[in-house]
Amino acid sequence: MTDSYLTLHQPAEAIYKVQGSKFIGQAFQVHSPEEATDRVSAVKQEYYDATHNCSAYQVGLGDEALFHYDDDGEPSGTAGQPIYQVIQGKELTNLVLVVTRYFGGTKLGTGGLIRAYGETARRTIESGRIIRQHLTTIFTIHTTYDDISEVMRSVDAVGAIIIDQEYGEEIDLKVSVRQARAEKFRQTVKNLTGGRVNPGV
């Protein structure tokens, strides 16, 4: 399974108006269903006076991906699902998208709602910047000063990132490694240090 995915770099927003109704789209990068739900709740609090706050999210990759969509009182299938279909169509994940509607007095009908929610979702995503991110494994490394140069060579060899370090009588590191390179990193460290250093997760 690939260890990379597409998502939005930062929150995005767009506004779409049709026949008096105002649609406000907001998209956020998230990393769990709980975080997605919290984002939806925050938008509902922000736009507490809106007619509807419809949403969809997807988290994870491949067969392990989790998704959910909510019509929030709109006719079934007219809001949450069109939003989710845009997320799917853009091949995005780790993303929640909320579309807030203020009713303008004219009913849009089933087809009109589907188009309006889908169009708002599309504009919201296109207003942001799509990036490719990677799943990572965090290793904890305990090493001596004698072996630190070999550990650093291993870090450089796989393009890993040191996210925390403590220097005392010995050295403790936390290193972020792309999931696809995790086993190579572990073996490289062990080989270069003669088995004295064994990265743990």
Protein Blocks (a to p, Z undefined) as FASTA:
>chain_A
ZZbdcddfbdcdddddeehiacdddddddfbfklmmmmmmmmmmmmmmbmbdcddddede
hjlbccdddeehpaehilmmmmmmmmmmnopahiacddddddehiagbjmlmmmmmmmmm
mmmmmmmccddddddddddddddfklmmmmmmmmmmnopacfbdcddfbccddddddfkl
mmmmmmmmmmmnnomaccdZZ
